[in-house]
């Protein structure tokens, strides 16, 4: 574009800006038509995504329309428009990165939570297997104490055992379980 063409374009832009400020919608459409493809190309080069580029281009022109009163008419219009487009694209990229990071964090937390649930399930299954493998006298005392929540005295009375025998069997059961579940705990 020659210097003469640039001067004519700047004058046309300034006329459109003044008409838009006065409420002329057609002038705004003309301004959008002139610069939309250039802004889209700039944004597309920055963000890569067609859909996101369309959105950012549209947001750019909305911002231009809303902030036209702050445009200094002693300067060319396009650099001001380009700056708005670049800032809008940078903000959108930052939001997209943040959303992706949040989504990834949530996915990782969900995956970790699932892994924990699986590990906990494995531990429960292994614990049930190990309890079932205890000698009967130890298993009975252990189950009555841990699952039925009976006191030592209640267990002794129910099984017709001395308090010392109940405590001894429970201690041996716990020791065996602790040893056999060492790799899970």
LINMO-V877441 format. One record per run of one state. SS is the DSSP state (a for helix, b for strand, c for the rest). FROM is the first residue (numbers start at 1). LEN is the number of residues. If there is no record, write none. Layout:
ss:SS from:FROM len:LEN
ss:SS from:FROM len:LEN
//
This chain:
ss:c from:1 len:2
ss:a from:3 len:19
ss:c from:22 len:3
ss:a from:25 len:23
ss:c from:48 len:2
ss:a from:50 len:21
ss:c from:71 len:6
ss:a from:77 len:56
ss:c from:133 len:3
ss:a from:136 len:11
ss:c from:147 len:5
ss:a from:152 len:8
ss:c from:160 len:3
ss:a from:163 len:18
ss:c from:181 len:5
//
